[in-house]
C-alpha cells in the first residue's frame, strides 16, 4: 500500500519510519520548498499542478499538518480515502467552530466570545474579565496572531496588532499544568488512548513532555478519554487525534485539538508498545490498532534551534536520539531526545543530565520538580 | 552523513530505518536485481560499472551480506572507510581461515580437517570418527555445498555431490542448543555485548530466537563475550559482529561468524535499549555505542514463504510486525514478528498464540518448552 502524505516535515518522516515495517511506501506532497522527510518520493508543488499526479500514485492520503487548504483535502477525498476526514481540518482551522464543537460535545473550554471590531473586543474583555487572550479566528498558529489584554482599554491596540477581522477572545485559565491526550480511531470505530502527557512550553514552543503524566488522578485520564472519544466519534475520525488541555482545580479545560500525530506523543516511539506514528499508519491503512500501553516512564525533550552536544547525549544509556536532518535556525525543531526510566525519581535525574547538553534548553520544571 | 550499503535486502532496510533518526542517509549498491530495501537510492550494478559513482556519493561504506567479492571491498576501502574491514569478509568466506583464526584466539570449534580429494575426505572421516559434516571450504552458505557422512565409506559419494576441490570436514557436535552472541565495536575500540539468544532452526532456516537465552548460566555469557571480544580486537573490527555457537555439556563451541547484523538479533529492535541496527550505524559512523541491555524478554519469529494472517497478528497487543515488502516464495524470509513479555512463562504462551497465524511455522520447541 502506498500512502500519500500532505506535508514533508519531521512528522511525515516519522510516519514513514513507522510505516515501512508494515510494508507501506510513501509519497510526500508539499506546497513549500523545504521538505525534511527524506524517505520516500517528494513532490514539491507550489501551484497545485501536480496534485492529480500525486493522487493517482497513492492508495490513501493523510497529512502531517492542519494548515493545508480544506478544498485540497476535499478534492483528494473525491478520488482516494483521506484520513483524517477534511471536516477535522476545517474544524481545526476555525477556533470558533472548534470551541463550538467542544461545547456541543460537553468538553469544557475557557469562557470565550467573538469580536469583530475593536469595540466588540473591548466589550468582550469587559464581559469576560481580564486578563483575556484575543486570537485571530483563523490562520493563527504557534502563538502568532494573538494578544493578551490585561485590561479592556488595551482593546484598540490589540485589535490593530492582530490585524484580523474576526477574533476569538478567551478568558485566562488558571491552570496547574498543560497536558495532552492522544487517541487513535480505526476505520471500524475501534478506539485506543495513550496515557496523558504533561507538557512544558517555553517561548511558545513545547520543550518537555512527560508520560504518563505524573501524579495524574485516574478520573482525569478518564475525563480526557471521554472528551476525545466524543470528538473522534462525532467526526467519524480515522487516525491519531491530539487534544491539548489545561489541568485546573476544577478539572480539565480544552485548549485545542490537532488532527494528527503530535509533538507531545513522540515519547511513544520508545515509551509505548506501539508508537503514535505506527498507530496512525495502522488506522489510515485499515489495520487493527496497536497496544498503547506505556513501557516505563518517559520524557521527551525537544532539540530547538541548535543541536548541542549530540555525541554526549548518544553516550547516555537511557537516551534515544531522533534528528530530523534540518539546519539550525532560531526556534526551529531539529529533533528530540526521549529519556526512559523505571521511576519518576530516576527520570528527573536523567532528564536534567541530558538537558545540560542542549544549549538554550530551559530548566526542567514539572510536577516532578515542584516543591511541596 | 551518507552511508553506502553493499546489498539492498531486509538487513539494509532495517539499517536505514535505524539510521535516519541519527540524520544518516543511505545509498544501496546491489549486484543483483532484486532490492527490497526500499528506502534510499539503489544502484543496481551487475558489471561494476557504477562502483566509482557509488563510492563518490557516500561518506562511509558498510555491507549487509558477507558473500560480496573481497576485492570490491578492498577497492572501496582505498577511497572511503569500509566497516567492517575487508579482512573480516575474507575470513568469513573461507571456513579454513575462519576455524584457524578461532583456534589461534582460543575459541573452541568442532574438531576439523581439510580434504582435497575423495581419499582424504575418507581419511578425515575415519580420523575424526563419524558422523562428520563435509562443507565446501568457500562459497557455501545456507546449508548448500554440504554433506553429512554417517560412515567413511560415504566419502566418494559426498565428494561428488559437493563438487568442490577443497572441503572442511567437521566432527558432529552433540549440542544442547544453538545460541548466538552479537557484539559491536566502535572506532575507538569501545565494546558492547548483547545478551545471547537461543536459536531454533527448521529446514536450515532460523525460525525462532529467544533473548536473553533462557536458563543461561552467567559464565556461558562471559565465555561468549570473551570469544567475540578476541575476534573484534584481532580484526580491529568496527560494527556489529555475530558469532553462532553450540552450547554443549563441555561449554560453548563456535560454529561460524557473520560480519554483520544478524537475524538472531532482530529482537533487539523492541527488546533492547538500542537495536543491533542502530548500534551498527553508530559504530560505522564513528559515534559512541548505545546501551545493549534487554527490555523484558523477547522472541523473534521469522515469517517464511507465506505471510499468513498478519491482520490477526496485528491484533496481538504484545507482537511487533516487521515486513520486508517481498513477494512470497518457498524458503524466503518475508518478515519477522517480535513477541515481548515480562517473563518466560508469559513469553511461551504468547509465542504459541502468535505462531498459529503463520502457516508452516514449526512448533515452538525450546529450552522453555522442553520437559524435565
HADDOCK unambig.tbl for C-alpha pairs under 7 A between the chains (distance, minus, plus):
assign (segid A and resid 17 and name CA) (segid B and resid 17 and name CA) 6.11 0.50 0.50
assign (segid A and resid 21 and name CA) (segid B and resid 321 and name CA) 6.89 0.50 0.50
assign (segid A and resid 21 and name CA) (segid B and resid 322 and name CA) 4.48 0.50 0.50
assign (segid A and resid 21 and name CA) (segid B and resid 323 and name CA) 5.02 0.50 0.50
assign (segid A and resid 21 and name CA) (segid B and resid 324 and name CA) 6.71 0.50 0.50
assign (segid A and resid 22 and name CA) (segid B and resid 321 and name CA) 6.84 0.50 0.50
assign (segid A and resid 22 and name CA) (segid B and resid 322 and name CA) 6.08 0.50 0.50
assign (segid A and resid 22 and name CA) (segid B and resid 323 and name CA) 5.53 0.50 0.50
assign (segid A and resid 23 and name CA) (segid B and resid 323 and name CA) 5.53 0.50 0.50
assign (segid A and resid 23 and name CA) (segid B and resid 324 and name CA) 6.45 0.50 0.50
assign (segid A and resid 23 and name CA) (segid B and resid 325 and name CA) 4.99 0.50 0.50
assign (segid A and resid 39 and name CA) (segid B and resid 39 and name CA) 5.97 0.50 0.50
assign (segid A and resid 39 and name CA) (segid B and resid 40 and name CA) 6.59 0.50 0.50
assign (segid A and resid 40 and name CA) (segid B and resid 39 and name CA) 6.59 0.50 0.50
assign (segid A and resid 287 and name CA) (segid B and resid 311 and name CA) 6.71 0.50 0.50
assign (segid A and resid 288 and name CA) (segid B and resid 314 and name CA) 6.27 0.50 0.50
assign (segid A and resid 288 and name CA) (segid B and resid 315 and name CA) 5.80 0.50 0.50
assign (segid A and resid 289 and name CA) (segid B and resid 315 and name CA) 6.86 0.50 0.50
assign (segid A and resid 290 and name CA) (segid B and resid 314 and name CA) 6.85 0.50 0.50
assign (segid A and resid 290 and name CA) (segid B and resid 315 and name CA) 6.77 0.50 0.50
assign (segid A and resid 290 and name CA) (segid B and resid 317 and name CA) 6.29 0.50 0.50
assign (segid A and resid 291 and name CA) (segid B and resid 317 and name CA) 4.96 0.50 0.50
assign (segid A and resid 311 and name CA) (segid B and resid 287 and name CA) 6.73 0.50 0.50
assign (segid A and resid 314 and name CA) (segid B and resid 288 and name CA) 6.28 0.50 0.50
assign (segid A and resid 314 and name CA) (segid B and resid 290 and name CA) 6.87 0.50 0.50
assign (segid A and resid 315 and name CA) (segid B and resid 288 and name CA) 5.81 0.50 0.50
assign (segid A and resid 315 and name CA) (segid B and resid 289 and name CA) 6.86 0.50 0.50
assign (segid A and resid 315 and name CA) (segid B and resid 290 and name CA) 6.78 0.50 0.50
assign (segid A and resid 317 and name CA) (segid B and resid 290 and name CA) 6.30 0.50 0.50
assign (segid A and resid 317 and name CA) (segid B and resid 291 and name CA) 4.95 0.50 0.50
assign (segid A and resid 321 and name CA) (segid B and resid 21 and name CA) 6.89 0.50 0.50
assign (segid A and resid 321 and name CA) (segid B and resid 22 and name CA) 6.84 0.50 0.50
assign (segid A and resid 322 and name CA) (segid B and resid 21 and name CA) 4.48 0.50 0.50
assign (segid A and resid 322 and name CA) (segid B and resid 22 and name CA) 6.09 0.50 0.50
assign (segid A and resid 323 and name CA) (segid B and resid 21 and name CA) 5.03 0.50 0.50
assign (segid A and resid 323 and name CA) (segid B and resid 22 and name CA) 5.53 0.50 0.50
assign (segid A and resid 323 and name CA) (segid B and resid 23 and name CA) 5.50 0.50 0.50
assign (segid A and resid 324 and name CA) (segid B and resid 21 and name CA) 6.71 0.50 0.50
assign (segid A and resid 324 and name CA) (segid B and resid 23 and name CA) 6.43 0.50 0.50
assign (segid A and resid 325 and name CA) (segid B and resid 23 and name CA) 4.98 0.50 0.50
